[in-house]
């Protein structure tokens, strides 16, 4: 067994593992940013739907509620 070759192989493996971790962290950061944008857009949609629902309820109650 050649200890020098084994040490080199372990060092190479550690370099690969470090690169994989760096890439995973980058992907997680991108995903977190995308999720934040999605949540912001969904919040806006929820607000708009609530406004539309209130207007429809007022319209239906005011126009058709007098039967």
C-alpha positions in Angstrom: 0.0 0.0 0.0 1.4 3.4 -1.0 0.5 5.9 1.7 1.3 8.9 -0.6 -1.2 7.8 -3.2 -3.9 7.2 -0.6 -3.3 10.6 0.9 -3.6 12.2 -2.5 -6.8 10.2 -3.2 -8.3 11.4 0.1 -7.4 15.0 -0.6 -9.0 14.7 -4.0 -12.1 13.3 -2.5 -12.3 16.1 0.1 -12.0 18.6 -2.8 -14.9 17.0 -4.6 -17.0 16.9 -1.4 -16.3 20.5 -0.7 -17.4 21.5 -4.3 -20.6 19.4 -3.9 -21.4 21.2 -0.7 -20.7 24.6 -2.2 -23.0 23.8 -5.2 -25.7 22.5 -2.9 -25.6 25.7 -0.8 -25.8 27.8 -4.0 -28.9 25.8 -5.1 -30.5 26.1 -1.7 -30.0 29.9 -1.8 -31.5 30.1 -5.2 -34.5 28.0 -4.2 -35.0 30.1 -1.1 -35.1 33.3 -3.2 -37.5 31.7 -5.6 -39.8 30.6 -2.7 -39.8 34.2 -1.3 -40.8 35.6 -4.7 -43.5 33.0 -5.0 -44.9 33.7 -1.5 -44.9 37.4 -2.3 -46.9 36.9 -5.5 -49.3 34.6 -3.8 -49.9 37.1 -1.0 -50.7 39.7 -3.7 -53.1 37.3 -5.4 -54.8 36.5 -2.1 -55.3 40.3 -1.5 -56.8 40.8 -4.9 -59.1 37.8 -4.6 -60.3 39.1 -1.2 -61.0 42.5 -2.7 -62.9 41.0 -5.7 -64.9 38.7 -3.3 -65.8 41.7 -1.2 -67.0 43.6 -4.3 -69.0 40.7 -5.6 -70.6 40.2 -2.2 -71.6 43.8 -2.1 -72.9 43.7 -5.6 -74.9 40.5 -5.1 -76.2 41.7 -1.7 -77.1 45.2 -3.0 -78.7 44.1 -6.4 -80.2 40.8 -5.8 -80.8 40.7 -2.0 -84.0 42.6 -2.3 -86.2 39.8 -3.6 
